[in-house]
Amino acid sequence: MIHKIINDETWLEGERRGCCVSPHDPVVRDSVCAVVLRIGQQLRDSLADSNSAAA
């Protein structure tokens, strides 16, 4: 899943700039980290909600 995020963010940044971009580009890395953190938070929130409903 993380490889897909990296590929997507690399492609998106390349589209923004109008040229090829490395997956190691700092902007791509920041975007990947933001996506992973957001997904992680969503997972934690959904687990907390399901635990609250089960109690």
FENGI-V893422 format. One record per residue. N is the residue number from 1. SS is DSSP state (H for helix, E for strand, - for the rest). D_LAST is the distance of its C-alpha to the last C-alpha in Angstrom with 2 decimals. Layout:
# FENGI-V893422
n & ss & d_last
N & SS & D_LAST
N & SS & D_LAST
This chain:
# FENGI-V893422
n & ss & d_last
1 & - & 31.37
2 & H & 32.74
3 & H & 36.26
4 & H & 35.67
5 & H & 34.51
6 & H & 37.61
7 & H & 39.88
8 & H & 38.53
9 & H & 38.83
10 & H & 42.28
11 & H & 43.46
12 & H & 42.17
13 & H & 43.91
14 & H & 47.03
15 & H & 46.99
16 & H & 46.69
17 & H & 49.60
18 & - & 51.64
19 & - & 52.19
20 & - & 50.66
21 & - & 48.13
22 & - & 47.10
23 & - & 43.49
24 & - & 44.24
25 & - & 45.13
26 & H & 43.35
27 & H & 42.23
28 & H & 40.74
29 & H & 38.96
30 & H & 37.49
31 & H & 36.32
32 & H & 34.76
33 & H & 32.90
34 & H & 31.64
35 & H & 30.40
36 & H & 28.67
37 & H & 26.99
38 & H & 25.89
39 & H & 24.48
40 & H & 22.69
41 & H & 21.12
42 & H & 20.09
43 & H & 18.45
44 & H & 16.58
45 & H & 15.49
46 & H & 14.38
47 & H & 12.35
48 & H & 10.70
49 & H & 10.10
50 & H & 8.76
51 & H & 6.35
52 & H & 5.30
53 & H & 5.53
54 & H & 3.81
55 & - & 0.00
